[in-house]
Amino acid sequence: MNEMSVKPTIYHEKQVKELCALHALNNLFQTESSFTKSELDVICGQLSPNVWINPHRSMLGLGNYDINVIMAALQKKGCEAIWFDKRKDPACLDLSHISGFILNVPSDYKLGFVMLPLRRRHWITIRQIHGNFYNLDSKLEAPQLIGRSNDLIAYLKEQLDSKEKELFIIVSKEVEEKQLWMNPGMPHFPEAHPPRGSPDCVSTASMNDYRSRDAECLRLNQVNSCDSNY
C-alpha cells in the first residue's frame, strides 16, 4: 500500500460540557491520558485555596477553565507557551521548532438548542501531524485539515484579524530559551505586552501575576513531551 495514501492516526477529543480546555490540552499532546478533569479541578484548588466559589472554573464545576488553569497544566509537562503579538506577521515563526498552538476564541453558549446571550471563551488546539497541520477544535466532528506550512500561516493570519482571538505558541523549554521559534534574522518580539484594548492581558510567567480569570494574553511556561513530529 502506498504510504502516502495511509491516513494518519489523530487523537481528537470532542466537546463535553464546558471542558474545551481539557480537550485542547489532550489534543495538543495527542492522548486522552495527558490530563483529566479531576487534575484540572485540583489545579483550580491550588490556584485559589479555601474559597467557596473557585474563580478559575464555572460555578457548577462543569469546566470553563480559565487561562490560569491551562498555564498550570502546561507547566506540569515541561514546555513553554508564548503569547503571540498580533502586530507581528505569523510568517516570522519557525514552524520546525514549534510543537503546536492554542487558539483562544469567543464562543456563544447554548443550553440545549437555545442560544443564550452569554459570551464564553473557547480553547482550540492546532498542531502538525505527519507533515500536515490540523485544527483539532473539540467542537468539530473530526479534525480539520489546514495543510502545509504556507496554508497554516495564511490560516493564522485570517484568524488573528479578529481582535477577539488570541494565539499561544507551544514550544519546548530549550526552544523558548534559545528563541528558536522565530526565523533567523527576524526581530525579537517585545516583552509580551499586548496591544492597548486587549482585556485583562498579562505578560509574566509568574503564577502570582495571573490575577484575572478572564486573562487571555500571557506567556505560559513549561510543557513536557512537546514533539512536533507526531
Sequence and secondary structure as in RCSB ss.txt:
>XXXX:A:sequence
MNEMSVKPTIYHEKQVKELCALHALNNLFQTESSFTKSELDVICGQLSPNVWINPHRSMLGLGNYDINVIMAALQ
KKGCEAIWFDKRKDPACLDLSHISGFILNVPSDYKLGFVMLPLRRRHWITIRQIHGNFYNLDSKLEAPQLIGRSN
DLIAYLKEQLDSKEKELFIIVSKEVEEKQLWMNPGMPHFPEAHPPRGSPDCVSTASMNDYRSRDAECLRLNQVNS
CDSNY
>XXXX:A:secstr
  GGGS          TB HHHHHHHHHHTSTTS  HHHHHHHHHHHS S SS TTS TTSSB   HHHHHHHHH
TTTEEEEE  TTS GGGB GGG  EEEEEEEEEEEETTEEEEEEEEEEEEEEEETTEEEE  TTSSS EEEESHH
HHHHHHHHHHTSTT EEEEEEEHHHHHHTTTB TTS    SS   TT TT      GGG   TT     B   TT
  TT 
